[in-house]
Amino acid sequence: MSELANKQCEACRPGAPLVTQAQIDELMPQLPEWQIIEVDGINHLTRIYKCKNFLDAMAFAEQIAQKAEQENHHPSLLVEWGKLTVTWWTHKINGLHESDFIMAARTDALYSDR
Amino acid sequence: MSELANKQCEACRPGAPLVTQAQIDELMPQLPEWQIIEVDGINHLTRIYKCKNFLDAMAFAEQIAQKAEQENHHPSLLVEWGKLTVTWWTHKINGLHESDFIMAARTDALYSDR
């Protein structure tokens, strides 16, 4: 696992700090396959993973769901035939927290280990 | 299960007929919670289901995935905390086939039986 994936996630809480642009500039090179997209004015971190078929995408989603549950921090998971789109953001602060980047790195690590 | 849910799904194949407006007018009243939305010029049939939490949404997605695999006809499933968005359409004909409405009715039946 990458250094980022090994960092501790902070608990989500209202008032937790959004990542700064300086942090984003430091974090994004560690997540080369991820993109920041704005949805309804809220930044989200998203990546599409290729999978073998529908059930394989579903199985990967299930793995991510278990990790998310452990951290009590949940992404959106879009399961389609042959691909899974994973999107992280922090509802409670309407944007991106460092934990979202940590979870993205852990999702990459799960994918690499499949 | 409803009458619609009990109909046979036809195999997806290129050249299969899109539903006509007359069919849509007949089918939609049997699927009151579903909406037809256009994405990139392609009609899709979509519904949001309320779930208890993230893992409950995941578990319902898993049930639908098993049914989809049996029919070899796959939706997109958007898993989020407390809700699951299910979207049916037929890739091979770039739109809606009667089978999509049948699968929507079966998805409703799965939800009712939970």
gemmi code that builds the backbone of each chain (N, CA, C; Angstrom):
import gemmi

chains = {
    "A": [
        ("MET", (0.839, -1.197, 0.000), (0.000, 0.000, 0.000), (0.874, 1.248, 0.000)),
        ("SER", (0.345, 2.288, -0.615), (1.056, 3.559, -0.680), (1.057, 4.222, 0.697)),
        ("GLU", (1.920, 5.200, 0.846), (2.007, 5.967, 2.096), (0.651, 6.608, 2.421)),
        ("LEU", (0.018, 7.124, 1.376), (-1.280, 7.778, 1.566), (-2.322, 6.782, 2.086)),
        ("ALA", (-2.322, 5.584, 1.520), (-3.305, 4.566, 1.933), (-3.125, 4.163, 3.393)),
        ("ASN", (-1.902, 4.323, 3.901), (-1.613, 3.915, 5.283), (-1.909, 4.987, 6.326)),
        ("LYS", (-2.227, 6.178, 5.861), (-2.545, 7.237, 6.826), (-3.853, 6.925, 7.562)),
        ("GLN", (-3.993, 7.485, 8.743), (-5.238, 7.321, 9.494), (-6.322, 8.228, 8.928)),
        ("CYS", (-7.535, 7.668, 8.804), (-8.684, 8.508, 8.457), (-9.179, 9.196, 9.716)),
        ("GLU", (-9.446, 10.479, 9.611), (-10.109, 11.168, 10.724), (-11.599, 10.925, 10.652)),
        ("ALA", (-12.230, 10.917, 11.781), (-13.686, 10.776, 11.785), (-14.311, 11.958, 11.051)),
        ("CYS", (-15.337, 11.657, 10.277), (-16.110, 12.733, 9.629), (-16.822, 13.518, 10.712)),
        ("ARG", (-16.744, 14.794, 10.659), (-17.540, 15.603, 11.589), (-17.816, 16.956, 10.937)),
        ("PRO", (-18.972, 17.499, 11.254), (-19.260, 18.836, 10.729), (-18.186, 19.790, 11.245)),
        ("GLY", (-17.727, 20.689, 10.400), (-16.707, 21.654, 10.805), (-15.287, 21.179, 10.580)),
        ("ALA", (-15.112, 19.901, 10.184), (-13.769, 19.429, 9.837), (-13.292, 20.222, 8.619)),
        ("PRO", (-11.978, 20.393, 8.490), (-11.498, 21.271, 7.412), (-11.585, 20.618, 6.036)),
        ("LEU", (-12.036, 21.384, 5.047), (-11.896, 20.977, 3.644), (-10.410, 20.964, 3.309)),
        ("VAL", (-10.015, 20.123, 2.367), (-8.613, 20.189, 1.930), (-8.363, 21.540, 1.269)),
        ("THR", (-7.160, 22.027, 1.457), (-6.774, 23.295, 0.803), (-6.242, 22.979, -0.595)),
        ("GLN", (-6.132, 24.011, -1.419), (-5.572, 23.799, -2.762), (-4.139, 23.280, -2.658)),
        ("ALA", (-3.390, 23.736, -1.654), (-2.003, 23.251, -1.483), (-2.004, 21.751, -1.184)),
        ("GLN", (-2.950, 21.298, -0.346), (-3.041, 19.852, -0.069), (-3.431, 19.075, -1.323)),
        ("ILE", (-4.398, 19.624, -2.070), (-4.830, 18.953, -3.304), (-3.629, 18.784, -4.243)),
        ("ASP", (-2.830, 19.842, -4.356), (-1.670, 19.787, -5.254), (-0.665, 18.739, -4.796)),
        ("GLU", (-0.626, 18.485, -3.504), (0.300, 17.474, -2.975), (-0.295, 16.061, -3.117)),
        ("LEU", (-1.614, 15.949, -2.940), (-2.257, 14.628, -2.887), (-2.532, 14.044, -4.277)),
        ("MET", (-2.942, 14.879, -5.212), (-3.398, 14.338, -6.502), (-2.316, 13.559, -7.269)),
        ("PRO", (-1.039, 13.970, -7.215), (-0.035, 13.161, -7.913), (0.080, 11.732, -7.350)),
        ("GLN", (-0.416, 11.530, -6.122), (-0.400, 10.179, -5.543), (-1.617, 9.364, -5.994)),
        ("LEU", (-2.526, 10.020, -6.697), (-3.765, 9.366, -7.155), (-3.951, 9.664, -8.647)),
        ("PRO", (-3.012, 9.163, -9.464), (-3.001, 9.601, -10.865), (-4.248, 9.216, -11.666)),
        ("GLU", (-4.978, 8.209, -11.225), (-6.159, 7.771, -11.995), (-7.436, 8.490, -11.544)),
        ("TRP", (-7.332, 9.302, -10.523), (-8.527, 9.950, -9.960), (-8.699, 11.357, -10.496)),
        ("GLN", (-9.942, 11.797, -10.513), (-10.273, 13.150, -10.948), (-11.120, 13.830, -9.898)),
        ("ILE", (-10.946, 15.134, -9.789), (-11.873, 15.906, -8.958), (-12.958, 16.470, -9.880)),
        ("ILE", (-14.203, 16.164, -9.552), (-15.322, 16.694, -10.336), (-16.229, 17.481, -9.394)),
        ("GLU", (-16.884, 18.480, -9.955), (-17.797, 19.286, -9.149), (-19.229, 18.869, -9.482)),
        ("VAL", (-20.000, 18.499, -8.482), (-21.407, 18.124, -8.670), (-22.226, 19.011, -7.736)),
        ("ASP", (-23.124, 19.790, -8.301), (-23.945, 20.723, -7.510), (-23.065, 21.583, -6.593)),
        ("GLY", (-21.942, 22.031, -7.123), (-21.060, 22.926, -6.380), (-20.200, 22.255, -5.324)),
        ("ILE", (-20.262, 20.897, -5.273), (-19.505, 20.159, -4.251), (-18.434, 19.313, -4.938)),
        ("ASN", (-17.189, 19.449, -4.499), (-16.112, 18.659, -5.082), (-16.208, 17.195, -4.663)),
        ("HIS", (-15.991, 16.321, -5.628), (-15.980, 14.870, -5.415), (-14.707, 14.326, -6.059)),
        ("LEU", (-14.219, 13.211, -5.520), (-13.032, 12.534, -6.043), (-13.528, 11.250, -6.681)),
        ("THR", (-13.266, 11.055, -7.970), (-13.888, 9.918, -8.664), (-12.909, 9.169, -9.565)),
        ("ARG", (-13.111, 7.874, -9.672), (-12.321, 7.033, -10.574), (-13.184, 5.913, -11.124)),
        ("ILE", (-12.960, 5.587, -12.394), (-13.608, 4.421, -13.012), (-12.596, 3.278, -13.028)),
        ("TYR", (-12.976, 2.122, -12.473), (-12.142, 0.918, -12.506), (-12.699, -0.055, -13.543)),
        ("LYS", (-11.831, -0.591, -14.363), (-12.256, -1.651, -15.288), (-12.424, -2.959, -14.523)),
        ("CYS", (-13.480, -3.688, -14.843), (-13.724, -4.993, -14.231), (-14.046, -5.980, -15.343)),
        ("LYS", (-14.044, -7.275, -14.987), (-14.207, -8.297, -16.038), (-15.629, -8.357, -16.592)),
        ("ASN", (-16.601, -8.126, -15.755), (-18.002, -8.255, -16.173), (-18.868, -7.625, -15.062)),
        ("PHE", (-20.140, -7.910, -15.077), (-21.026, -7.272, -14.091), (-20.753, -7.784, -12.676)),
        ("LEU", (-20.697, -9.111, -12.543), (-20.518, -9.666, -11.193), (-19.149, -9.338, -10.609)),
        ("ASP", (-18.158, -9.180, -11.474), (-16.831, -8.785, -10.999), (-16.871, -7.340, -10.473)),
        ("ALA", (-17.586, -6.477, -11.173), (-17.753, -5.086, -10.692), (-18.488, -5.090, -9.349)),
        ("MET", (-19.486, -5.955, -9.262), (-20.271, -6.082, -8.026), (-19.391, -6.582, -6.866)),
        ("ALA", (-18.538, -7.556, -7.166), (-17.664, -8.124, -6.132), (-16.671, -7.073, -5.629)),
        ("PHE", (-16.152, -6.262, -6.551), (-15.222, -5.201, -6.144), (-15.967, -4.159, -5.299)),
        ("ALA", (-17.179, -3.839, -5.719), (-18.006, -2.901, -4.936), (-18.199, -3.436, -3.513)),
        ("GLU", (-18.437, -4.721, -3.410), (-18.641, -5.359, -2.095), (-17.388, -5.211, -1.218)),
        ("GLN", (-16.220, -5.406, -1.800), (-14.960, -5.245, -1.050), (-14.820, -3.812, -0.530)),
        ("ILE", (-15.119, -2.862, -1.407), (-15.011, -1.444, -1.019), (-16.029, -1.119, 0.077)),
        ("ALA", (-17.229, -1.680, -0.072), (-18.292, -1.431, 0.915), (-17.869, -1.892, 2.307)),
        ("GLN", (-17.182, -3.026, 2.384), (-16.735, -3.537, 3.687), (-15.719, -2.582, 4.321)),
        ("LYS", (-14.777, -2.110, 3.513), (-13.775, -1.136, 3.999), (-14.452, 0.159, 4.445)),
        ("ALA", (-15.407, 0.606, 3.643), (-16.120, 1.857, 3.933), (-16.844, 1.738, 5.268)),
        ("GLU", (-17.451, 0.578, 5.463), (-18.208, 0.351, 6.696), (-17.275, 0.370, 7.909)),
        ("GLN", (-16.097, -0.230, 7.760), (-15.109, -0.231, 8.857), (-14.741, 1.188, 9.267)),
        ("GLU", (-14.624, 2.060, 8.273), (-14.213, 3.448, 8.550), (-15.405, 4.349, 8.830)),
        ("ASN", (-16.624, 3.802, 8.650), (-17.840, 4.613, 8.707), (-17.730, 5.852, 7.810)),
        ("HIS", (-17.191, 5.617, 6.619), (-17.082, 6.675, 5.618), (-17.418, 6.012, 4.285)),
        ("HIS", (-18.474, 6.498, 3.632), (-19.062, 5.748, 2.518), (-18.991, 6.509, 1.201)),
        ("PRO", (-18.593, 5.825, 0.150), (-18.549, 6.444, -1.177), (-19.887, 6.250, -1.891)),
        ("SER", (-19.986, 6.724, -3.115), (-21.018, 6.184, -3.996), (-20.317, 5.213, -4.938)),
        ("LEU", (-21.022, 4.131, -5.243), (-20.481, 3.073, -6.088), (-21.452, 2.838, -7.235)),
        ("LEU", (-21.008, 3.102, -8.453), (-21.859, 2.879, -9.621), (-21.394, 1.606, -10.321)),
        ("VAL", (-22.214, 0.565, -10.181), (-21.887, -0.749, -10.753), (-22.505, -0.846, -12.147)),
        ("GLU", (-21.671, -1.114, -13.135), (-22.154, -1.342, -14.497), (-21.429, -2.563, -15.055)),
        ("TRP", (-21.858, -3.036, -16.214), (-21.201, -4.206, -16.811), (-19.746, -3.829, -17.143)),
        ("GLY", (-18.792, -4.478, -16.462), (-17.386, -4.281, -16.809), (-16.713, -3.070, -16.203)),
        ("LYS", (-17.450, -2.311, -15.386), (-16.776, -1.176, -14.739), (-17.459, -0.769, -13.444)),
        ("LEU", (-16.644, -0.187, -12.583), (-17.144, 0.339, -11.318), (-16.633, 1.769, -11.169)),
        ("THR", (-17.560, 2.694, -10.960), (-17.177, 4.085, -10.714), (-17.283, 4.351, -9.212)),
        ("VAL", (-16.172, 4.733, -8.621), (-16.114, 4.988, -7.179), (-15.964, 6.485, -6.959)),
        ("THR", (-16.777, 7.038, -6.087), (-16.736, 8.485, -5.831), (-16.724, 8.733, -4.328)),
        ("TRP", (-15.698, 9.452, -3.894), (-15.550, 9.807, -2.473), (-15.745, 11.295, -2.273)),
        ("TRP", (-16.423, 11.634, -1.226), (-16.513, 13.017, -0.752), (-17.057, 12.970, 0.673)),
        ("THR", (-17.068, 14.105, 1.357), (-17.513, 14.111, 2.746), (-18.776, 14.950, 2.864)),
        ("HIS", (-19.905, 14.248, 3.025), (-21.218, 14.906, 3.086), (-21.218, 16.010, 4.131)),
        ("LYS", (-20.638, 15.680, 5.305), (-20.807, 16.584, 6.442), (-20.127, 17.930, 6.266)),
        ("ILE", (-19.159, 17.975, 5.339), (-18.493, 19.259, 5.095), (-18.710, 19.720, 3.644)),
        ("ASN", (-19.613, 19.008, 2.927), (-19.926, 19.384, 1.536), (-18.673, 19.557, 0.687)),
        ("GLY", (-17.795, 18.594, 0.764), (-16.596, 18.700, -0.068), (-15.594, 17.626, 0.277)),
        ("LEU", (-14.343, 17.905, -0.015), (-13.284, 16.903, 0.140), (-12.471, 17.134, 1.403)),
        ("HIS", (-12.313, 16.066, 2.168), (-11.467, 16.036, 3.357), (-10.272, 15.150, 3.019)),
        ("GLU", (-9.208, 15.287, 3.774), (-8.049, 14.425, 3.506), (-8.434, 12.944, 3.540)),
        ("SER", (-9.412, 12.596, 4.381), (-9.849, 11.199, 4.477), (-10.339, 10.647, 3.136)),
        ("ASP", (-10.925, 11.505, 2.311), (-11.395, 11.050, 1.002), (-10.220, 10.599, 0.133)),
        ("PHE", (-9.110, 11.315, 0.249), (-7.919, 10.966, -0.517), (-7.291, 9.676, 0.031)),
        ("ILE", (-7.337, 9.533, 1.339), (-6.831, 8.292, 1.956), (-7.684, 7.109, 1.490)),
        ("MET", (-9.008, 7.283, 1.503), (-9.891, 6.189, 1.074), (-9.702, 5.878, -0.415)),
        ("ALA", (-9.449, 6.918, -1.211), (-9.178, 6.695, -2.642), (-7.906, 5.848, -2.806)),
        ("ALA", (-6.876, 6.173, -2.037), (-5.621, 5.413, -2.113), (-5.849, 3.964, -1.663)),
        ("ARG", (-6.681, 3.785, -0.631), (-6.982, 2.414, -0.174), (-7.797, 1.647, -1.204)),
        ("THR", (-8.672, 2.358, -1.921), (-9.452, 1.702, -2.981), (-8.515, 1.233, -4.097)),
        ("ASP", (-7.534, 2.076, -4.436), (-6.520, 1.667, -5.421), (-5.775, 0.425, -4.941)),
        ("ALA", (-5.445, 0.397, -3.646), (-4.696, -0.749, -3.099), (-5.549, -2.020, -3.174)),
        ("LEU", (-6.838, -1.914, -2.872), (-7.746, -3.070, -2.997), (-7.767, -3.583, -4.428)),
        ("TYR", (-7.809, -2.636, -5.358), (-7.882, -3.001, -6.783), (-6.584, -3.694, -7.215)),
        ("SER", (-5.461, -3.159, -6.748), (-4.157, -3.767, -7.110), (-4.024, -5.174, -6.557)),
        ("ASP", (-4.661, -5.429, -5.420), (-4.518, -6.738, -4.768), (-5.483, -7.787, -5.308)),
        ("ARG", (-6.337, -7.403, -6.253), (-7.355, -8.361, -6.719), (-6.712, -9.432, -7.606)),
    ],
    "B": [
        ("MET", (-46.015, -11.360, -7.198), (-45.414, -10.540, -8.263), (-46.512, -10.052, -9.210)),
        ("SER", (-46.285, -8.918, -9.826), (-47.262, -8.365, -10.764), (-47.249, -9.183, -12.053)),
        ("GLU", (-48.259, -8.961, -12.868), (-48.349, -9.635, -14.168), (-47.117, -9.307, -15.026)),
        ("LEU", (-46.725, -8.050, -14.973), (-45.560, -7.619, -15.764), (-44.298, -8.358, -15.322)),
        ("ALA", (-44.130, -8.504, -14.017), (-42.930, -9.169, -13.486), (-42.863, -10.630, -13.911)),
        ("ASN", (-44.022, -11.216, -14.182), (-44.073, -12.633, -14.542), (-43.886, -12.899, -16.031)),
        ("LYS", (-43.842, -11.848, -16.836), (-43.645, -12.056, -18.278), (-42.230, -12.575, -18.549)),
        ("GLN", (-42.065, -13.236, -19.667), (-40.737, -13.708, -20.066), (-39.925, -12.549, -20.640)),
        ("CYS", (-38.651, -12.496, -20.246), (-37.738, -11.550, -20.884), (-37.254, -12.142, -22.199)),
        ("GLU", (-37.254, -11.330, -23.249), (-36.618, -11.783, -24.488), (-35.120, -11.551, -24.386)),
        ("ALA", (-34.376, -12.389, -25.074), (-32.926, -12.172, -25.110), (-32.626, -10.828, -25.768)),
        ("CYS", (-31.658, -10.113, -25.205), (-31.182, -8.880, -25.845), (-30.531, -9.257, -27.161)),
        ("ARG", (-30.872, -8.571, -28.203), (-30.143, -8.786, -29.460), (-30.205, -7.502, -30.276)),
        ("PRO", (-29.152, -7.259, -31.039), (-29.200, -6.083, -31.899), (-30.394, -6.235, -32.837)),
        ("GLY", (-31.085, -5.154, -33.103), (-32.229, -5.208, -34.016), (-33.544, -5.524, -33.333)),
        ("ALA", (-33.516, -5.874, -32.053), (-34.767, -6.096, -31.322), (-35.533, -4.772, -31.277)),
        ("PRO", (-36.853, -4.840, -31.220), (-37.622, -3.592, -31.322), (-37.581, -2.756, -30.051)),
        ("LEU", (-37.408, -1.446, -30.211), (-37.622, -0.508, -29.107), (-39.109, -0.536, -28.759)),
        ("VAL", (-39.423, -0.250, -27.495), (-40.843, -0.120, -27.159), (-41.438, 1.075, -27.905)),
        ("THR", (-42.670, 0.942, -28.286), (-43.381, 2.049, -28.946), (-43.974, 2.963, -27.873)),
        ("GLN", (-44.398, 4.140, -28.278), (-45.039, 5.044, -27.318), (-46.310, 4.403, -26.761)),
        ("ALA", (-47.033, 3.656, -27.616), (-48.261, 2.995, -27.157), (-47.939, 1.972, -26.064)),
        ("GLN", (-46.837, 1.242, -26.239), (-46.421, 0.277, -25.196), (-46.032, 1.009, -23.913)),
        ("ILE", (-45.270, 2.089, -24.071), (-44.857, 2.879, -22.895), (-46.091, 3.340, -22.114)),
        ("ASP", (-47.097, 3.817, -22.854), (-48.320, 4.313, -22.210), (-49.047, 3.198, -21.460)),
        ("GLU", (-48.872, 1.974, -21.925), (-49.515, 0.839, -21.270), (-48.686, 0.354, -20.072)),
        ("LEU", (-47.348, 0.412, -20.229), (-46.462, -0.184, -19.218), (-46.231, 0.739, -18.013)),
        ("MET", (-46.102, 2.014, -18.257), (-45.695, 2.913, -17.169), (-46.669, 2.941, -15.986)),
        ("PRO", (-47.997, 2.848, -16.220), (-48.887, 2.820, -15.053), (-48.657, 1.610, -14.147)),
        ("GLN", (-47.995, 0.572, -14.685), (-47.682, -0.604, -13.865), (-46.379, -0.401, -13.076)),
        ("LEU", (-45.711, 0.698, -13.350), (-44.422, 0.994, -12.690), (-44.457, 2.432, -12.158)),
        ("PRO", (-45.364, 2.686, -11.204), (-45.612, 4.078, -10.814), (-44.412, 4.795, -10.195)),
        ("GLU", (-43.448, 4.048, -9.668), (-42.289, 4.690, -9.024), (-41.137, 4.927, -9.994)),
        ("TRP", (-41.296, 4.485, -11.228), (-40.198, 4.575, -12.196), (-40.374, 5.787, -13.102)),
        ("GLN", (-39.233, 6.263, -13.592), (-39.234, 7.390, -14.524), (-38.441, 7.031, -15.769)),
        ("ILE", (-38.847, 7.563, -16.891), (-38.012, 7.441, -18.087), (-37.174, 8.709, -18.185)),
        ("ILE", (-35.864, 8.520, -18.238), (-34.960, 9.672, -18.383), (-34.118, 9.475, -19.642)),
        ("GLU", (-33.733, 10.577, -20.258), (-32.907, 10.500, -21.463), (-31.470, 10.839, -21.081)),
        ("VAL", (-30.553, 9.954, -21.389), (-29.126, 10.196, -21.127), (-28.396, 10.036, -22.453)),
        ("ASP", (-27.730, 11.074, -22.896), (-27.040, 11.049, -24.196), (-27.967, 10.564, -25.307)),
        ("GLY", (-29.196, 11.030, -25.279), (-30.140, 10.688, -26.346), (-30.739, 9.292, -26.247)),
        ("ILE", (-30.419, 8.569, -25.156), (-30.897, 7.184, -24.997), (-31.847, 7.128, -23.809)),
        ("ASN", (-33.034, 6.570, -24.033), (-33.998, 6.445, -22.938), (-33.572, 5.365, -21.939)),
        ("HIS", (-33.725, 5.681, -20.661), (-33.434, 4.757, -19.562), (-34.629, 4.774, -18.615)),
        ("LEU", (-34.807, 3.662, -17.930), (-35.881, 3.522, -16.955), (-35.221, 3.490, -15.577)),
        ("THR", (-35.588, 4.404, -14.707), (-34.830, 4.528, -13.454), (-35.734, 4.713, -12.238)),
        ("ARG", (-35.288, 4.168, -11.110), (-35.999, 4.343, -9.839), (-34.990, 4.406, -8.690)),
        ("ILE", (-35.290, 5.252, -7.716), (-34.488, 5.298, -6.487), (-35.239, 4.534, -5.401)),
        ("TYR", (-34.586, 3.557, -4.778), (-35.154, 2.801, -3.663), (-34.533, 3.285, -2.356)),
        ("LYS", (-35.370, 3.514, -1.372), (-34.849, 3.842, -0.033), (-34.339, 2.571, 0.641)),
        ("CYS", (-33.209, 2.676, 1.302), (-32.641, 1.535, 2.032), (-32.265, 2.025, 3.433)),
        ("LYS", (-31.947, 1.059, 4.321), (-31.711, 1.441, 5.730), (-30.381, 2.163, 5.938)),
        ("ASN", (-29.388, 1.772, 5.172), (-28.046, 2.338, 5.333), (-27.207, 1.906, 4.126)),
        ("PHE", (-25.902, 2.035, 4.225), (-25.066, 1.706, 3.066), (-25.064, 0.206, 2.776)),
        ("LEU", (-24.858, -0.602, 3.794), (-24.769, -2.049, 3.561), (-26.104, -2.633, 3.131)),
        ("ASP", (-27.198, -2.039, 3.577), (-28.515, -2.500, 3.132), (-28.708, -2.200, 1.644)),
        ("ALA", (-28.267, -1.018, 1.207), (-28.323, -0.682, -0.225), (-27.461, -1.656, -1.026)),
        ("MET", (-26.298, -1.982, -0.467), (-25.375, -2.930, -1.104), (-26.018, -4.319, -1.204)),
        ("ALA", (-26.680, -4.727, -0.144), (-27.302, -6.059, -0.125), (-28.432, -6.141, -1.156)),
        ("PHE", (-29.196, -5.058, -1.283), (-30.271, -5.056, -2.288), (-29.657, -5.072, -3.699)),
        ("ALA", (-28.589, -4.314, -3.889), (-27.878, -4.329, -5.177), (-27.433, -5.751, -5.518)),
        ("GLU", (-26.942, -6.451, -4.521), (-26.460, -7.833, -4.721), (-27.612, -8.745, -5.172)),
        ("GLN", (-28.780, -8.583, -4.559), (-29.953, -9.380, -4.965), (-30.322, -9.117, -6.429)),
        ("ILE", (-30.316, -7.833, -6.802), (-30.664, -7.462, -8.177), (-29.612, -8.010, -9.148)),
        ("ALA", (-28.343, -7.937, -8.730), (-27.252, -8.418, -9.581), (-27.412, -9.905, -9.897)),
        ("GLN", (-27.853, -10.669, -8.907), (-28.041, -12.109, -9.137), (-29.152, -12.353, -10.149)),
        ("LYS", (-30.249, -11.631, -10.018), (-31.370, -11.740, -10.977), (-30.915, -11.318, -12.377)),
        ("ALA", (-30.164, -10.221, -12.419), (-29.690, -9.691, -13.707), (-28.804, -10.716, -14.410)),
        ("GLU", (-27.961, -11.362, -13.606), (-27.046, -12.361, -14.168), (-27.834, -13.547, -14.726)),
        ("GLN", (-28.877, -13.958, -14.016), (-29.721, -15.074, -14.491), (-30.319, -14.772, -15.864)),
        ("GLU", (-30.706, -13.509, -16.063), (-31.352, -13.121, -17.329), (-30.336, -12.643, -18.362)),
        ("ASN", (-29.081, -12.532, -17.940), (-28.035, -11.924, -18.765), (-28.471, -10.550, -19.297)),
        ("HIS", (-29.096, -9.805, -18.418), (-29.522, -8.437, -18.753), (-29.211, -7.592, -17.522)),
        ("HIS", (-28.352, -6.589, -17.687), (-27.749, -5.922, -16.532), (-28.112, -4.446, -16.446)),
        ("PRO", (-28.481, -4.001, -15.272), (-28.786, -2.589, -15.069), (-27.519, -1.825, -14.676)),
        ("SER", (-27.659, -0.539, -14.413), (-26.638, 0.129, -13.605), (-27.223, 0.279, -12.204)),
        ("LEU", (-26.363, 0.132, -11.221), (-26.771, 0.180, -9.810), (-25.904, 1.217, -9.113)),
        ("LEU", (-26.525, 2.276, -8.627), (-25.778, 3.315, -7.912), (-26.059, 3.157, -6.423)),
        ("VAL", (-25.030, 2.676, -5.708), (-25.152, 2.421, -4.273), (-24.680, 3.655, -3.513)),
        ("GLU", (-25.535, 4.172, -2.652), (-25.179, 5.308, -1.789), (-25.697, 5.009, -0.391)),
        ("TRP", (-25.324, 5.821, 0.587), (-25.801, 5.592, 1.950), (-27.320, 5.759, 1.961)),
        ("GLY", (-28.042, 4.675, 2.252), (-29.494, 4.777, 2.426), (-30.324, 4.768, 1.156)),
        ("LYS", (-29.669, 4.609, 0.007), (-30.486, 4.517, -1.217), (-29.754, 3.783, -2.327)),
        ("LEU", (-30.576, 3.201, -3.189), (-30.050, 2.508, -4.362), (-30.818, 3.001, -5.581)),
        ("THR", (-30.078, 3.493, -6.568), (-30.698, 3.917, -7.823), (-30.478, 2.819, -8.856)),
        ("VAL", (-31.577, 2.292, -9.380), (-31.522, 1.207, -10.358), (-31.944, 1.761, -11.713)),
        ("THR", (-31.164, 1.477, -12.739), (-31.467, 1.986, -14.083), (-31.360, 0.851, -15.093)),
        ("TRP", (-32.448, 0.666, -15.819), (-32.502, -0.376, -16.851), (-32.590, 0.258, -18.235)),
        ("TRP", (-31.878, -0.317, -19.180), (-32.036, 0.005, -20.605), (-31.328, -1.094, -21.374)),
        ("THR", (-31.466, -1.085, -22.671), (-30.879, -2.161, -23.474), (-29.805, -1.583, -24.381)),
        ("HIS", (-28.557, -1.857, -24.001), (-27.401, -1.317, -24.729), (-27.494, -1.619, -26.225)),
        ("LYS", (-27.864, -2.870, -26.513), (-27.752, -3.337, -27.908), (-28.702, -2.623, -28.857)),
        ("ILE", (-29.754, -2.016, -28.303), (-30.681, -1.291, -29.176), (-30.728, 0.204, -28.803)),
        ("ASN", (-29.798, 0.600, -27.921), (-29.720, 2.015, -27.515), (-31.057, 2.574, -27.048)),
        ("GLY", (-31.729, 1.835, -26.216), (-32.993, 2.358, -25.712), (-33.720, 1.329, -24.879)),
        ("LEU", (-35.021, 1.463, -24.829), (-35.834, 0.613, -23.950), (-36.533, -0.487, -24.740)),
        ("HIS", (-36.388, -1.697, -24.240), (-37.072, -2.879, -24.759), (-38.104, -3.277, -23.708)),
        ("GLU", (-39.093, -4.046, -24.113), (-40.091, -4.499, -23.131), (-39.412, -5.197, -21.939)),
        ("SER", (-38.307, -5.902, -22.206), (-37.590, -6.612, -21.136), (-37.154, -5.666, -20.012)),
        ("ASP", (-36.848, -4.429, -20.350), (-36.437, -3.469, -19.314), (-37.583, -3.201, -18.343)),
        ("PHE", (-38.795, -3.148, -18.873), (-39.972, -2.907, -18.035), (-40.259, -4.141, -17.175)),
        ("ILE", (-40.051, -5.322, -17.775), (-40.233, -6.573, -17.015), (-39.224, -6.614, -15.861)),
        ("MET", (-37.965, -6.274, -16.159), (-36.932, -6.304, -15.118), (-37.209, -5.250, -14.036)),
        ("ALA", (-37.747, -4.123, -14.449), (-38.118, -3.081, -13.463), (-39.205, -3.629, -12.529)),
        ("ALA", (-40.193, -4.312, -13.099), (-41.271, -4.884, -12.275), (-40.724, -5.956, -11.336)),
        ("ARG", (-39.765, -6.743, -11.839), (-39.156, -7.770, -10.977), (-38.315, -7.133, -9.866)),
        ("THR", (-37.685, -6.012, -10.165), (-36.912, -5.299, -9.145), (-37.855, -4.794, -8.053)),
        ("ASP", (-39.008, -4.268, -8.465), (-40.024, -3.849, -7.487), (-40.468, -5.037, -6.623)),
        ("ALA", (-40.630, -6.198, -7.262), (-41.066, -7.394, -6.517), (-40.004, -7.810, -5.496)),
        ("LEU", (-38.728, -7.737, -5.897), (-37.634, -8.045, -4.965), (-37.664, -7.104, -3.771)),
        ("TYR", (-37.913, -5.845, -4.050), (-37.928, -4.818, -2.988), (-39.096, -5.076, -2.031)),
        ("SER", (-40.258, -5.415, -2.600), (-41.449, -5.682, -1.763), (-41.235, -6.888, -0.861)),
        ("ASP", (-40.454, -7.853, -1.347), (-40.251, -9.100, -0.588), (-39.175, -8.977, 0.478)),
        ("ARG", (-38.507, -7.835, 0.579), (-37.382, -7.733, 1.527), (-37.887, -7.640, 2.970)),
    ],
}
model = gemmi.Model(1)
for chain_id, residues in chains.items():
    chain = gemmi.Chain(chain_id)
    for i, (resn, *xyz) in enumerate(residues, 1):
        res = gemmi.Residue()
        res.name, res.seqid = resn, gemmi.SeqId(i, " ")
        for name, pos in zip(("N", "CA", "C"), xyz):
            atom = gemmi.Atom()
            atom.name, atom.element = name, gemmi.Element(name[0])
            atom.pos, atom.b_iso = gemmi.Position(*pos), 0.0
            res.add_atom(atom)
        chain.add_residue(res)
    model.add_chain(chain)
structure = gemmi.Structure()
structure.add_model(model)
structure.setup_entities()
